[in-house]
Amino acid sequence: MADLRSEFVGIRSPNPFWLASAPPTDKKINVERAFRAGWGGVVWKTLGLDPHCVNVNGPRYGVVYGADRRVLGLNNIELITDRPLDVNLREIKEVKRDWPDRAMVVSLMVPCDEASWKTILPMVEETGADGVELNFGCPHGMSERGMGSAVGQVPEYIEMVARWCKQSTRMPVIVKLTPNVTDIRQPARAALKGGADAVSLINTVNSITSVNLDDFSPEPSIDGKGSHGGYCGPAVKPIALNMVAEIARDAELAGLPISGIGGVTTWRDAAEFMALGAGNVQVCTAAMTYGFKVVQEMISGLETWMDAKSHARLADIVGRAVPNVTDWKHLNLNYVTKARIDQDACIKCGRCFAACEDTSHQAIWMKPGRVFEVNDAECVACNLCVDVCPVADCITMERLPAGAVDPRTGRTVSDDHADWTTHPNNPSRVAAE
């Protein structure tokens, strides 16, 4: 079997699946249940200095459903832990004592002053925790008090607090980044400059998921009023993957360890995050939707895939996709494909035809008997027909070989790689000539 043992900034765990800082990691009973189910580690729900936080006693979550009522995204307005600090610290110490082989990282959020950080860090260190995660990502509630994403959106603050923490603790310091920024590389660079050992991302996306059209309040509604919250779950995975990749391929951040967060629901999600540079992954919404035992499917699925692909250890896949992430201008403009429809697999629903005819390039004919065929002279290989087809692999994209003539452009397909920087229609090139 593939070896799933993980070491992230010196923190060892039996597998790369950690529970993210969130309600599932709020107390000892939850965390021990998670460890019994097989989770490799946890990031304990965010602690602050007493007086501890007060959460709402009404609905805390909004939801976005798929057509089958599958949870695509959760919006939450819950704040950091509302349990006393001494209780949390005692339970963290007990859990780490009883489960020494599991990763125990503690999420922290305190006011943005050196004294507060230097007060709480020794308390956490005394528990025997493996590391701390600085919560610079929470976009609601705490950000209105100058914490969370209010810090994470200012690189100078990130650098400053990371430096304070590195000077005040032996533990590895992980900086959790907010996605609510224009360029994720800037806060990551600040974290590295401040001495952080790693970054984790993404935290939740600022959002309002829905509006109650009876009383016209955002959901979740508290006594007729609502607030923006943090959005997570499968719906944010594409945003998270891009931001992880942006950090992994940035020359100024070379080698900075990344803990990937954002919509990890299956083993495949985890493998994609790791292929784009994440050393491990953190999970929240999937556990809240399906329960802690979902990790068993993640573990077995990742092992099976790695065995099938002859990947012996996690290091074999971490970062493998990063060299293939590039800027648009470097894509091969001589790569030409055309859509192909498998008539035996086609169920004649016509979705490909409707999508292409109404919204794309009118490149699919509907012939008598509802037979759908591709008109190569109009097909630009946009892939929309593949995406809307309800039958897997019924429509595929076939590459035209070198020397073939593209019916759409009349040009001979070349084997050479041509990108936009050398394209004859590039305005910069034309101006230079």
ChimeraX attribute file (.defattr): number of C-alpha atoms within 10 A of each C-alpha:
attribute: neighborCount
match mode: 1-to-1
recipient: residues
	/A:1	13
	/A:2	18
	/A:3	15
	/A:4	20
	/A:5	13
	/A:6	21
	/A:7	17
	/A:8	18
	/A:9	18
	/A:10	12
	/A:11	18
	/A:12	19
	/A:13	22
	/A:14	17
	/A:15	21
	/A:16	26
	/A:17	25
	/A:18	28
	/A:19	31
	/A:20	26
	/A:21	25
	/A:22	21
	/A:23	19
	/A:24	25
	/A:25	22
	/A:26	21
	/A:27	19
	/A:28	19
	/A:29	12
	/A:30	13
	/A:31	24
	/A:32	17
	/A:33	14
	/A:34	23
	/A:35	20
	/A:36	12
	/A:37	15
	/A:38	20
	/A:39	28
	/A:40	25
	/A:41	26
	/A:42	26
	/A:43	26
	/A:44	28
	/A:45	25
	/A:46	24
	/A:47	26
	/A:48	22
	/A:49	17
	/A:50	12
	/A:51	10
	/A:52	14
	/A:53	15
	/A:54	12
	/A:55	14
	/A:56	10
	/A:57	8
	/A:58	10
	/A:59	15
	/A:60	18
	/A:61	17
	/A:62	22
	/A:63	20
	/A:64	17
	/A:65	12
	/A:66	10
	/A:67	8
	/A:68	6
	/A:69	8
	/A:70	11
	/A:71	17
	/A:72	18
	/A:73	21
	/A:74	25
	/A:75	25
	/A:76	25
	/A:77	22
	/A:78	22
	/A:79	22
	/A:80	25
	/A:81	22
	/A:82	19
	/A:83	17
	/A:84	15
	/A:85	17
	/A:86	12
	/A:87	11
	/A:88	22
	/A:89	20
	/A:90	14
	/A:91	17
	/A:92	23
	/A:93	19
	/A:94	14
	/A:95	21
	/A:96	19
	/A:97	13
	/A:98	10
	/A:99	15
	/A:100	14
	/A:101	14
	/A:102	22
	/A:103	29
	/A:104	29
	/A:105	28
	/A:106	27
	/A:107	26
	/A:108	26
	/A:109	22
	/A:110	22
	/A:111	16
	/A:112	18
	/A:113	12
	/A:114	15
	/A:115	11
	/A:116	14
	/A:117	22
	/A:118	15
	/A:119	13
	/A:120	19
	/A:121	19
	/A:122	14
	/A:123	13
	/A:124	25
	/A:125	18
	/A:126	12
	/A:127	19
	/A:128	19
	/A:129	23
	/A:130	23
	/A:131	23
	/A:132	24
	/A:133	23
	/A:134	26
	/A:135	28
	/A:136	27
	/A:137	30
	/A:138	30
	/A:139	28
	/A:140	24
	/A:141	20
	/A:142	20
	/A:143	17
	/A:144	11
	/A:145	11
	/A:146	13
	/A:147	21
	/A:148	29
	/A:149	27
	/A:150	21
	/A:151	24
	/A:152	30
	/A:153	23
	/A:154	15
	/A:155	18
	/A:156	16
	/A:157	20
	/A:158	28
	/A:159	23
	/A:160	18
	/A:161	23
	/A:162	24
	/A:163	19
	/A:164	18
	/A:165	23
	/A:166	17
	/A:167	11
	/A:168	16
	/A:169	16
	/A:170	13
	/A:171	22
	/A:172	22
	/A:173	25
	/A:174	27
	/A:175	32
	/A:176	30
	/A:177	28
	/A:178	26
	/A:179	25
	/A:180	19
	/A:181	15
	/A:182	8
	/A:183	13
	/A:184	20
	/A:185	20
	/A:186	15
	/A:187	28
	/A:188	29
	/A:189	21
	/A:190	22
	/A:191	31
	/A:192	21
	/A:193	17
	/A:194	21
	/A:195	21
	/A:196	26
	/A:197	21
	/A:198	22
	/A:199	26
	/A:200	27
	/A:201	25
	/A:202	27
	/A:203	28
	/A:204	27
	/A:205	24
	/A:206	21
	/A:207	18
	/A:208	19
	/A:209	20
	/A:210	15
	/A:211	15
	/A:212	13
	/A:213	8
	/A:214	6
	/A:215	10
	/A:216	13
	/A:217	17
	/A:218	19
	/A:219	25
	/A:220	26
	/A:221	19
	/A:222	15
	/A:223	9
	/A:224	12
	/A:225	12
	/A:226	18
	/A:227	16
	/A:228	19
	/A:229	27
	/A:230	23
	/A:231	26
	/A:232	27
	/A:233	25
	/A:234	20
	/A:235	17
	/A:236	22
	/A:237	21
	/A:238	12
	/A:239	14
	/A:240	25
	/A:241	24
	/A:242	15
	/A:243	19
	/A:244	27
	/A:245	23
	/A:246	20
	/A:247	28
	/A:248	25
	/A:249	21
	/A:250	14
	/A:251	9
	/A:252	13
	/A:253	18
	/A:254	10
	/A:255	13
	/A:256	21
	/A:257	21
	/A:258	29
	/A:259	24
	/A:260	31
	/A:261	30
	/A:262	30
	/A:263	26
	/A:264	28
	/A:265	22
	/A:266	18
	/A:267	21
	/A:268	14
	/A:269	19
	/A:270	27
	/A:271	23
	/A:272	19
	/A:273	29
	/A:274	29
	/A:275	21
	/A:276	29
	/A:277	28
	/A:278	30
	/A:279	26
	/A:280	24
	/A:281	24
	/A:282	23
	/A:283	27
	/A:284	24
	/A:285	24
	/A:286	20
	/A:287	18
	/A:288	15
	/A:289	14
	/A:290	11
	/A:291	14
	/A:292	22
	/A:293	16
	/A:294	19
	/A:295	25
	/A:296	14
	/A:297	13
	/A:298	21
	/A:299	20
	/A:300	14
	/A:301	16
	/A:302	21
	/A:303	21
	/A:304	16
	/A:305	15
	/A:306	21
	/A:307	15
	/A:308	11
	/A:309	10
	/A:310	12
	/A:311	17
	/A:312	15
	/A:313	17
	/A:314	23
	/A:315	16
	/A:316	13
	/A:317	20
	/A:318	19
	/A:319	20
	/A:320	14
	/A:321	17
	/A:322	18
	/A:323	11
	/A:324	10
	/A:325	15
	/A:326	12
	/A:327	7
	/A:328	9
	/A:329	14
	/A:330	14
	/A:331	15
	/A:332	14
	/A:333	16
	/A:334	16
	/A:335	16
	/A:336	18
	/A:337	19
	/A:338	20
	/A:339	23
	/A:340	18
	/A:341	20
	/A:342	13
	/A:343	13
	/A:344	7
	/A:345	12
	/A:346	18
	/A:347	14
	/A:348	14
	/A:349	14
	/A:350	18
	/A:351	14
	/A:352	25
	/A:353	23
	/A:354	16
	/A:355	18
	/A:356	21
	/A:357	14
	/A:358	9
	/A:359	10
	/A:360	16
	/A:361	15
	/A:362	16
	/A:363	20
	/A:364	24
	/A:365	16
	/A:366	15
	/A:367	9
	/A:368	7
	/A:369	7
	/A:370	12
	/A:371	15
	/A:372	20
	/A:373	18
	/A:374	18
	/A:375	18
	/A:376	17
	/A:377	13
	/A:378	15
	/A:379	21
	/A:380	17
	/A:381	18
	/A:382	15
	/A:383	16
	/A:384	14
	/A:385	26
	/A:386	21
	/A:387	14
	/A:388	17
	/A:389	19
	/A:390	15
	/A:391	13
	/A:392	12
	/A:393	14
	/A:394	17
	/A:395	22
	/A:396	17
	/A:397	17
	/A:398	12
	/A:399	12
	/A:400	17
	/A:401	15
	/A:402	14
	/A:403	11
	/A:404	13
	/A:405	14
	/A:406	18
	/A:407	13
	/A:408	12
	/A:409	11
	/A:410	10
	/A:411	11
	/A:412	15
	/A:413	18
	/A:414	17
	/A:415	12
	/A:416	11
	/A:417	12
	/A:418	16
	/A:419	15
	/A:420	17
	/A:421	14
	/A:422	15
	/A:423	14
	/A:424	10
	/A:425	10
	/A:426	13
	/A:427	12
	/A:428	13
	/A:429	13
	/A:430	11
	/A:431	7
	/A:432	6
	/A:433	6
